[in-house]
Amino acid sequence: MPGVMRIDPRSVEVPVAPLGQGASSPSAGFTQMASIDDMAVGVWDHTAGTSAHTEEDEVFIIVSGSAIVTEDGADPIEFGAGDIGILRSGARTTWSVTEPLRKIWIARESSNG
């Protein structure tokens, strides 16, 4: 692997699949782009809609789109292009994606973006 690498997160192909049943179900998917030691870097896409997750330790940067992320028992947090977020392992979250979302994520190798 080269010592310097460039990834354009806007042009990465991310395969997405429906998260539930029915035509109104949002779709999401991720692509891992690289790894260094136990850290992985990738791109995650989510169409408009709502989904629930149990998070892994992750730092992310929103490339495009917007979402409201609510951790169980906490106030909602709005994210948009350019925002940086931190997710803690075990946090149960609901993602209400208002505009198709693309984020860059950095997480431990075992995480799924």
C-alpha positions in Angstrom: 0.0 0.0 0.0 1.4 3.5 -0.9 2.5 5.9 1.8 0.1 8.6 0.6 -3.4 7.9 -0.7 -6.2 10.2 -1.9 -9.9 9.2 -1.8 -12.6 11.4 -3.3 -15.6 10.6 -1.2 -18.0 12.2 -3.7 -17.2 9.7 -6.5 -17.0 6.5 -4.5 -19.6 3.9 -5.6 -21.6 2.6 -2.6 -24.0 -0.3 -3.1 -27.2 0.3 -1.1 -29.9 -2.1 -0.1 -33.3 -1.6 1.5 -33.3 -1.6 5.3 -36.8 -2.9 5.6 -39.9 -4.1 3.7 -41.9 -1.9 1.3 -41.2 0.7 -1.3 -41.0 3.5 1.4 -38.2 1.8 3.3 -34.9 3.7 3.2 -31.8 2.1 1.7 -28.2 2.3 3.1 -24.8 0.8 2.4 -21.1 1.3 2.9 -17.8 0.7 1.3 -14.6 0.4 3.2 -11.8 2.3 1.4 -8.7 1.7 3.4 -7.3 0.6 6.7 -4.4 1.5 8.9 -3.6 -0.9 11.8 -7.0 -1.5 13.5 -8.7 1.6 12.0 -10.9 1.5 8.9 -12.0 4.3 6.6 -15.0 4.2 4.4 -18.0 5.9 2.9 -21.7 5.3 4.0 -24.8 6.3 2.1 -28.4 6.5 3.4 -31.4 7.5 1.4 -34.1 9.8 2.9 -36.0 8.0 5.7 -35.5 6.7 9.2 -33.5 3.8 10.6 -32.2 2.6 14.0 -28.7 1.5 14.8 -26.6 0.3 17.7 -23.4 2.1 17.1 -19.7 1.3 17.2 -16.9 3.7 18.1 -16.7 6.0 15.1 -15.8 9.5 13.9 -17.6 10.7 10.8 -17.8 13.7 8.5 -20.9 14.5 6.5 -20.0 15.0 2.9 -23.6 15.8 1.7 -27.2 15.6 2.8 -28.6 16.1 6.3 -30.0 14.0 9.1 -31.3 14.3 12.7 -29.6 11.7 14.9 -31.3 10.9 18.2 -29.7 8.7 20.9 -32.2 6.9 23.1 -33.0 9.3 26.0 -31.1 12.3 24.6 -32.0 15.4 22.6 -31.8 15.2 18.7 -28.7 16.5 17.0 -28.8 17.9 13.4 -26.0 17.1 11.0 -25.3 18.6 7.6 -22.5 18.8 5.1 -19.2 19.6 6.7 -20.3 18.5 10.2 -18.2 16.1 12.3 -19.8 13.6 14.6 -18.7 11.1 17.2 -20.5 7.9 17.9 -19.8 5.8 21.0 -20.0 2.0 21.0 -23.3 0.7 22.3 -25.2 4.0 21.7 -28.7 3.2 20.3 -29.6 5.8 17.7 -32.3 6.7 15.3 -31.2 8.4 12.1 -33.9 10.6 10.4 -32.3 11.3 7.1 -34.0 14.4 5.6 -31.8 14.6 2.4 -29.8 11.6 1.0 -26.8 11.4 3.3 -23.2 10.5 2.5 -20.6 10.4 5.3 -17.0 9.4 5.6 -16.4 7.2 8.6 -13.3 6.2 10.6 -13.8 3.3 12.9 -12.2 0.3 14.4 -11.7 -2.5 11.8 -14.6 -4.6 13.1 -17.1 -1.7 12.7 -19.5 -1.5 9.7 -19.5 2.2 9.1 
